Amino acid sequence: MAAGLKLAERLRSRPEPADEREPPLSGHIVIIGYGLNGLNVAHVLTETRIPHVVMEEDPARAEIARENGSRVVVADAASPEGLEA
């Protein structure tokens, strides 16, 4: 049982693979978290066409960010794996 919980936690902490159709970014802004402040910053950047990526570990919030026009990495920004994404 404990091994199953450890495996589940490890799998949850892996970043979601980037969409292969999106070209790589360089010189872009990274928004950590898509709470109220992240949403507002992403909205302004989207409207002004400034390239950015939202890093959010909650899949539901990540989906909202995608629907609002942001590129998204689903990962925990506090983990080494998330930062490599």
N, CA and C of each residue as an Amber inpcrd file, in Angstrom:
protein
   255
   0.8190000  -1.1940000   0.0000000   0.0000000   0.0000000   0.0000000
   0.8640000   1.2590000   0.0000000   1.8760000   1.3030000   0.8560000
   2.7400000   2.4820000   0.9330000   3.4780000   2.7040000  -0.3810000
   3.8930000   1.6180000  -1.0310000   4.5880000   1.7490000  -2.3130000
   3.6610000   2.3500000  -3.3650000   2.3990000   1.9610000  -3.3360000
   1.4280000   2.5140000  -4.2790000   1.2290000   4.0050000  -4.0740000
   1.1890000   4.4360000  -2.8260000   1.0360000   5.8630000  -2.5300000
   2.2640000   6.6460000  -2.9810000   3.4490000   6.0690000  -2.7700000
   4.6720000   6.7380000  -3.2110000   4.7070000   6.8640000  -4.7280000
   4.3060000   5.8080000  -5.4190000   4.2850000   5.8440000  -6.8830000
   3.2820000   6.8790000  -7.3780000   2.1140000   6.9200000  -6.7700000
   1.0990000   7.8950000  -7.1770000   1.6100000   9.3150000  -6.9830000
   2.2680000   9.5780000  -5.8710000   2.8150000  10.9150000  -5.6160000
   3.8940000  11.2620000  -6.6370000   4.7280000  10.2980000  -6.9510000
   5.8020000  10.5320000  -7.9250000   5.2340000  10.8220000  -9.3140000
   4.2270000  10.0790000  -9.7070000   3.6150000  10.3070000 -11.0140000
   2.9110000  11.6550000 -11.0670000   2.2930000  12.0490000  -9.9630000
   1.6180000  13.3490000  -9.9120000   2.6030000  14.4930000 -10.0380000
   3.8290000  14.2940000  -9.5750000   4.8040000  15.3800000  -9.5800000
   5.5190000  15.5260000 -10.9210000   5.2970000  14.5940000 -11.8450000
   5.9360000  14.7020000 -13.1600000   5.2560000  15.7740000 -13.9910000
   6.0400000  16.5930000 -14.6820000   5.4270000  17.6040000 -15.5330000
   4.7250000  16.9760000 -16.7320000   3.6660000  17.6210000 -17.1580000
   2.9580000  17.1850000 -18.3550000   3.8160000  17.5280000 -19.5610000
   3.9440000  16.6180000 -20.5250000   4.7790000  16.9310000 -21.6850000
   4.2340000  18.1240000 -22.4580000   5.1500000  18.9040000 -22.9980000
   4.7540000  20.0710000 -23.7890000   4.1160000  19.6110000 -25.0910000
   3.2470000  20.4200000 -25.6070000   2.5920000  20.1290000 -26.8750000
   3.6290000  20.2350000 -27.9890000   3.8080000  19.1650000 -28.7390000
   4.8260000  19.1190000 -29.7890000   4.5350000  20.1050000 -30.9220000
   3.2930000  20.5230000 -31.0790000   2.9440000  21.4340000 -32.1670000
   3.3480000  22.8700000 -31.8770000   3.5890000  23.1940000 -30.6230000
   3.9530000  24.5560000 -30.2630000   5.4530000  24.7600000 -30.4350000
   5.8430000  25.8400000 -31.1030000   7.2740000  26.0990000 -31.2580000
   7.8920000  26.4610000 -29.9080000   9.1700000  26.1700000 -29.7340000
   9.8140000  26.5190000 -28.4660000   9.8460000  28.0360000 -28.2730000
   9.7720000  28.4420000 -27.0260000   9.8250000  29.8660000 -26.7020000
  11.2090000  30.2380000 -26.2040000  11.5330000  31.4940000 -26.3830000
  12.7750000  32.0440000 -25.8580000  12.4970000  33.4900000 -25.4820000
  13.0170000  33.9190000 -24.3580000  12.8050000  35.2960000 -23.9330000
  11.3770000  35.5670000 -23.4940000  10.6800000  34.5550000 -23.0340000
   9.2840000  34.6870000 -22.6370000   9.1620000  34.8600000 -21.1210000
   7.9820000  35.2110000 -20.6870000   7.6800000  35.3680000 -19.2680000
   7.0690000  34.0710000 -18.7570000   7.4830000  33.6580000 -17.5700000
   6.9220000  32.4680000 -16.9320000   6.0830000  32.9270000 -15.7440000
   4.8340000  32.5310000 -15.7430000   3.9140000  32.8490000 -14.6510000
   3.7640000  31.5940000 -13.8080000   4.1280000  31.6930000 -12.5440000
   4.0240000  30.5510000 -11.6400000   2.6900000  30.6460000 -10.9110000
   1.7920000  29.7360000 -11.2430000   0.4800000  29.6900000 -10.6090000
  -0.5530000  30.4890000 -11.3800000  -1.7620000  29.9500000 -11.4180000
  -2.8520000  30.6000000 -12.1450000  -3.9960000  30.9340000 -11.1910000
  -3.6120000  31.4980000 -10.0480000  -4.6140000  32.0350000  -9.1340000
  -5.0410000  33.4050000  -9.6470000  -5.5720000  34.2310000  -8.7840000
  -6.0690000  35.5460000  -9.1890000  -4.9840000  36.3940000  -9.8440000
  -3.8170000  36.4680000  -9.2140000  -2.7480000  37.2960000  -9.7820000
  -2.2000000  36.7170000 -11.0750000  -1.9840000  35.4080000 -11.1130000
  -1.5040000  34.7770000 -12.3320000  -2.4790000  34.9520000 -13.4830000
  -3.7610000  34.8160000 -13.1910000  -4.7960000  35.0080000 -14.2110000
  -4.7500000  36.4310000 -14.7570000  -4.6390000  37.4170000 -13.8680000
  -4.6120000  38.8120000 -14.3110000  -3.3720000  39.1210000 -15.1480000
  -2.2210000  38.6380000 -14.7080000  -0.9910000  38.8690000 -15.4680000
  -1.0850000  38.1890000 -16.8300000  -1.5490000  36.9440000 -16.8500000
  -1.6750000  36.2180000 -18.1190000  -2.6450000  36.9250000 -19.0610000
  -3.7190000  37.4570000 -18.5270000  -4.6920000  38.1720000 -19.3610000
  -4.0380000  39.3750000 -20.0480000  -3.3030000  40.1590000 -19.2890000
  -2.6330000  41.3330000 -19.8610000  -1.6070000  40.9070000 -20.9070000
  -0.8340000  39.8710000 -20.6070000   0.1820000  39.4130000 -21.5580000
  -0.4530000  38.8560000 -22.8300000  -1.5460000  38.1410000 -22.6910000
  -2.2440000  37.6080000 -23.8630000  -2.7840000  38.7500000 -24.7200000
  -3.4190000  39.7150000 -24.0860000  -4.0010000  40.8440000 -24.8210000
  -2.9390000  41.6830000 -25.5300000  -1.7580000  41.7610000 -24.9520000
  -0.6810000  42.5600000 -25.5520000   0.2730000  41.7060000 -26.3850000
  -0.0860000  40.4370000 -26.5490000   0.6860000  39.4880000 -27.3670000
   2.1350000  39.3400000 -26.9140000   2.3420000  39.3640000 -25.6270000
   3.6680000  39.1200000 -25.0630000   3.7610000  37.6300000 -24.7550000
   4.7750000  36.9480000 -25.3030000   4.8670000  35.5000000 -25.0960000
   5.0650000  35.1420000 -23.6210000   4.3070000  34.1420000 -23.1970000
   4.3850000  33.7100000 -21.8080000   3.9430000  32.2580000 -21.6820000
   4.3050000  31.6750000 -20.5610000   3.9020000  30.3150000 -20.2190000
   3.4110000  30.3370000 -18.7830000   2.3180000  29.6450000 -18.5380000
   1.7990000  29.4980000 -17.1800000   2.2290000  28.1300000 -16.6630000
   2.8210000  28.0960000 -15.4770000   3.1490000  26.8360000 -14.8210000
   2.1740000  26.6630000 -13.6650000   1.3570000  25.6290000 -13.7630000
   0.3020000  25.3950000 -12.7720000   0.2110000  23.9010000 -12.5020000
   0.1680000  23.5210000 -11.2340000   0.1030000  22.0960000 -10.9120000
  -1.3230000  21.5570000 -10.8610000  -2.3070000  22.4110000 -10.7360000
  -3.7050000  21.9750000 -10.6940000  -4.2280000  21.8390000 -12.1280000
  -4.5370000  20.6210000 -12.5710000  -4.9900000  20.4300000 -13.9560000
  -6.2300000  21.2500000 -14.3230000  -7.1300000  21.4570000 -13.3830000
  -8.3380000  22.2400000 -13.6820000  -7.9820000  23.7030000 -13.9640000
  -7.1110000  24.2670000 -13.1470000  -6.6810000  25.6540000 -13.3840000
  -5.8570000  25.7500000 -14.6650000  -5.0430000  24.7330000 -14.9200000
  -4.2390000  24.7160000 -16.1410000  -5.1390000  24.7340000 -17.3720000
  -6.2200000  23.9890000 -17.3230000  -7.1530000  23.9590000 -18.4540000
  -7.8060000  25.3230000 -18.6620000  -8.1330000  25.9990000 -17.5870000
  -8.7090000  27.3440000 -17.6960000  -7.6960000  28.2880000 -18.3450000
  -6.4380000  28.1770000 -17.9460000  -5.3930000  29.0200000 -18.5420000
  -5.2870000  28.7600000 -20.0420000  -5.3420000  27.4900000 -20.4370000
  -5.3040000  27.1480000 -21.8710000  -6.4980000  27.7500000 -22.6020000
  -7.6630000  27.5960000 -22.0100000  -8.8770000  28.1380000 -22.6330000
  -8.8010000  29.6540000 -22.7900000  -8.0560000  30.3000000 -21.9040000
  -7.9060000  31.7550000 -21.9590000  -6.7480000  32.1940000 -22.8520000
  -6.1040000  31.2470000 -23.5320000  -5.1020000  31.6040000 -24.5290000
  -3.6520000  31.5110000 -24.1060000  -3.3740000  30.9690000 -22.9390000
  -1.9870000  30.8510000 -22.4780000  -1.4160000  29.4840000 -22.8190000
  -0.1180000  29.4550000 -23.0580000   0.5860000  28.1720000 -23.1030000
   0.7550000  27.7300000 -21.6630000   0.6610000  26.4320000 -21.4290000
   0.6480000  25.9330000 -20.0570000   1.5630000  24.7290000 -19.9110000
   2.2520000  24.6850000 -18.7830000   2.9810000  23.5000000 -18.3530000
   2.3350000  23.0810000 -17.0410000   1.8330000  21.8500000 -17.0040000
   1.2380000  21.3380000 -15.7700000   2.3580000  20.6870000 -14.9750000
   2.8010000  21.3840000 -13.9380000   3.9090000  20.9000000 -13.1230000
   3.9610000  21.6980000 -11.8290000   4.6570000  21.1300000 -10.8620000
   4.8880000  21.7950000  -9.5850000   6.1660000  22.6160000  -9.7110000
   6.0550000  23.9150000  -9.6470000   7.2130000  24.7960000  -9.8160000
   8.2240000  24.6510000  -8.6840000   7.8200000  24.0380000  -7.5820000
   8.7350000  23.8560000  -6.4550000   9.5690000  22.5840000  -6.5880000
   9.3020000  21.7870000  -7.6220000  10.0510000  20.5390000  -7.7880000
  11.0930000  20.6860000  -8.8950000  12.2060000  19.9840000  -8.7820000
  13.2230000  20.0390000  -9.8420000  12.6680000  19.6040000 -11.1990000
  11.7910000  18.5900000 -11.2080000  11.2080000  18.1280000 -12.4670000
  10.3550000  19.2180000 -13.1040000   9.6190000  19.9360000 -12.2860000
   8.7800000  21.0120000 -12.7970000   9.5990000  22.1330000 -13.4010000
  10.7040000  22.4550000 -12.7710000  11.5410000  23.5390000 -13.2770000
  12.2460000  23.1620000 -14.5700000  12.4630000  21.8760000 -14.7920000
  13.0800000  21.4390000 -16.0430000  12.1010000  21.4860000 -17.2030000
  10.8150000  21.4790000 -16.9020000   9.7970000  21.4930000 -17.9530000
   9.8570000  22.8130000 -18.6650000
